[in-house]
Amino acid sequence: MVGAKNTTQRVVAVEEVFPGSKITANRVDEYPIRVIVTAQVGGTKIKVWEGRQQSLFRKNWSQRERSMQEMKMNLEDLKEDFE
């Protein structure tokens, strides 16, 4: 499956901060491909992270590391806001 490893990394990042959360993929096949991670809190959707899909590829390890760190930091901030 194309993109499965990249999806897995995003899922792992979310589950590290929010164990047991419900994760739903919403794929759009338009170029350039962008990844948007949102959280639904009650009836409100909150954008957690947005970036180019390429920044999550293993071959772009420095961009990937930075993107994953940003995503985790934003998830931690969201968690703090709702605790």
Backbone bond lengths (Angstrom), bond angles and torsions (degrees), N, CA, C in turn:
res aa  C-N    CA-C-N  psi(-1)  N-CA   C-N-CA  omega(-1)  CA-C   N-CA-C  phi
1 M - - - 1.446 - - 1.535 108.42 -
2 V 1.317 116.37 127.71 1.455 122.02 -179.94 1.520 110.08 -68.88
3 G 1.325 116.51 131.33 1.458 120.53 177.02 1.516 115.12 80.95
4 A 1.315 117.08 2.71 1.467 119.40 -176.51 1.519 111.80 -63.87
5 K 1.337 117.26 -40.25 1.460 119.72 -179.34 1.524 110.92 -65.88
6 N 1.347 117.06 -38.90 1.458 120.14 178.94 1.519 110.52 -66.71
7 T 1.320 116.87 -39.84 1.456 120.93 177.35 1.518 109.88 -63.24
8 T 1.322 116.48 -41.94 1.455 120.67 -179.81 1.521 110.88 -59.14
9 Q 1.319 118.10 -41.41 1.459 121.08 179.81 1.520 111.51 -62.97
10 R 1.317 117.38 -40.25 1.473 120.31 178.24 1.524 110.36 -66.66
11 V 1.325 116.55 -40.73 1.468 120.86 178.80 1.524 109.97 -62.68
12 V 1.318 116.78 -43.38 1.467 120.60 179.26 1.521 109.89 -61.36
13 A 1.322 117.59 -42.98 1.468 121.07 -179.90 1.526 110.70 -60.79
14 V 1.315 116.95 -43.49 1.469 121.03 -179.29 1.528 110.19 -67.51
15 E 1.328 116.99 -45.32 1.469 120.01 -176.90 1.523 112.80 -68.44
16 E 1.336 117.61 -25.61 1.464 119.73 176.39 1.520 110.59 -64.36
17 V 1.320 116.95 -36.63 1.464 121.48 -176.98 1.526 111.00 -92.60
18 F 1.335 117.32 -38.89 1.461 122.88 -178.42 1.532 109.66 -123.59
19 P 1.339 117.78 77.44 1.471 119.97 179.94 1.529 111.02 -59.21
20 G 1.324 115.40 140.30 1.458 120.46 176.99 1.518 114.58 77.33
21 S 1.335 117.33 10.53 1.457 119.26 -178.97 1.524 110.66 -74.12
22 K 1.313 116.55 154.28 1.458 122.53 177.52 1.530 107.20 -87.61
23 I 1.327 116.66 124.37 1.452 121.78 -176.43 1.518 108.38 -117.98
24 T 1.327 115.85 126.82 1.454 122.37 -178.96 1.518 109.24 -124.38
25 A 1.326 116.96 128.38 1.465 120.87 177.46 1.524 109.22 -84.63
26 N 1.304 115.81 138.94 1.470 122.18 176.54 1.518 105.93 -129.98
27 R 1.319 116.98 95.93 1.455 122.29 -172.36 1.521 111.09 -95.38
28 V 1.334 115.39 134.66 1.465 122.26 174.95 1.517 106.87 -124.62
29 D 1.318 117.65 122.36 1.466 121.86 -178.75 1.519 110.95 -94.07
30 E 1.300 116.37 69.96 1.456 122.40 175.80 1.515 107.84 -130.35
31 Y 1.311 116.13 146.29 1.466 120.03 -178.71 1.515 110.79 -102.21
32 P 1.312 119.76 145.38 1.459 125.28 -5.52 1.522 110.35 -72.24
33 I 1.307 115.17 144.45 1.469 120.60 -177.91 1.523 109.15 -74.72
34 R 1.321 115.79 126.20 1.461 122.57 178.58 1.521 107.93 -118.32
35 V 1.290 114.91 148.55 1.460 121.42 177.53 1.517 107.12 -110.23
36 I 1.309 115.72 129.49 1.464 121.08 177.73 1.521 107.47 -125.04
37 V 1.327 115.65 121.03 1.465 121.26 177.33 1.526 106.38 -103.46
38 T 1.330 115.82 119.79 1.463 120.44 179.08 1.522 109.34 -121.43
39 A 1.302 114.84 155.07 1.460 121.75 175.03 1.511 107.41 -118.73
40 Q 1.305 116.44 137.54 1.456 120.45 175.62 1.515 108.03 -104.22
41 V 1.314 114.35 115.07 1.458 121.69 179.45 1.518 106.51 -114.87
42 G 1.332 115.47 108.91 1.461 118.68 -172.80 1.520 107.84 65.04
43 G 1.309 116.92 -125.89 1.455 121.46 178.28 1.518 113.09 -99.70
44 T 1.318 117.11 8.76 1.461 121.65 -175.45 1.517 110.92 -108.09
45 K 1.354 116.33 132.59 1.461 121.25 173.84 1.521 108.72 -96.61
46 I 1.320 115.94 131.80 1.460 122.39 -178.82 1.521 108.23 -121.00
47 K 1.348 116.77 126.18 1.459 120.55 178.24 1.524 108.77 -74.56
48 V 1.330 115.80 123.60 1.459 122.29 -178.49 1.528 109.97 -95.39
49 W 1.326 116.74 -41.98 1.462 121.41 -177.88 1.508 109.57 -157.97
50 E 1.336 115.75 146.29 1.461 121.45 175.19 1.512 108.34 -144.24
51 G 1.317 116.26 137.75 1.456 120.08 178.41 1.511 111.24 -172.34
52 R 1.330 115.63 175.96 1.459 121.15 178.28 1.521 109.83 -71.08
53 Q 1.321 115.92 141.10 1.457 120.50 178.65 1.526 110.61 -58.55
54 Q 1.336 116.70 -35.85 1.464 120.68 -178.84 1.527 112.32 -59.58
55 S 1.324 116.92 -26.74 1.465 118.87 -179.42 1.528 112.13 -72.63
56 L 1.328 116.98 -3.72 1.464 120.94 177.78 1.530 112.29 -108.38
57 F 1.344 116.79 0.37 1.460 120.13 -179.46 1.518 110.61 -73.19
58 R 1.304 116.45 142.46 1.466 122.16 179.34 1.528 111.35 -58.71
59 K 1.337 117.83 -36.60 1.466 120.48 -178.31 1.535 112.21 -67.05
60 N 1.317 117.64 -19.83 1.470 122.64 176.47 1.525 108.39 -103.76
61 W 1.328 115.90 58.63 1.465 121.14 -167.70 1.518 114.24 -58.28
62 S 1.339 119.19 -37.43 1.475 118.84 -178.53 1.527 111.17 -70.46
63 Q 1.338 116.64 -40.32 1.470 119.95 176.26 1.523 110.00 -66.46
64 R 1.316 115.78 -39.56 1.468 120.45 -179.39 1.526 110.62 -62.94
65 E 1.332 115.92 -46.36 1.457 120.46 -179.94 1.534 110.66 -60.14
66 R 1.331 116.38 -44.88 1.470 121.63 179.66 1.533 110.92 -63.75
67 S 1.338 116.12 -43.52 1.467 120.42 179.96 1.524 111.64 -63.78
68 M 1.328 116.53 -43.03 1.462 120.21 -179.90 1.533 110.34 -66.30
69 Q 1.329 117.87 -38.82 1.459 120.65 177.40 1.527 110.79 -63.75
70 E 1.345 117.16 -43.54 1.466 120.70 177.79 1.524 110.49 -60.16
71 M 1.339 115.61 -44.72 1.455 120.51 -178.67 1.535 110.19 -61.24
72 K 1.327 117.24 -46.20 1.463 120.69 -179.11 1.530 111.53 -65.70
73 M 1.342 116.81 -40.34 1.471 119.52 178.24 1.523 110.66 -62.82
74 N 1.333 116.83 -43.25 1.461 120.46 179.23 1.525 111.21 -64.88
75 L 1.326 117.08 -37.91 1.464 120.56 176.94 1.524 111.06 -65.79
76 E 1.332 116.69 -40.78 1.473 120.39 177.61 1.531 110.52 -63.35
77 D 1.349 116.74 -41.78 1.477 120.16 177.85 1.529 110.42 -62.44
78 L 1.319 116.43 -41.91 1.470 119.98 178.86 1.525 109.78 -62.46
79 K 1.315 116.29 -43.01 1.463 120.41 179.97 1.528 110.91 -60.98
80 E 1.324 116.74 -43.36 1.465 120.71 178.59 1.529 111.95 -63.67
81 D 1.320 116.42 -37.19 1.464 120.49 -179.64 1.525 112.53 -64.75
82 F 1.345 116.78 -28.17 1.459 120.30 -174.91 1.520 113.36 -108.58
83 E 1.314 117.82 11.42 1.468 119.69 176.75 1.502 110.16 -94.36
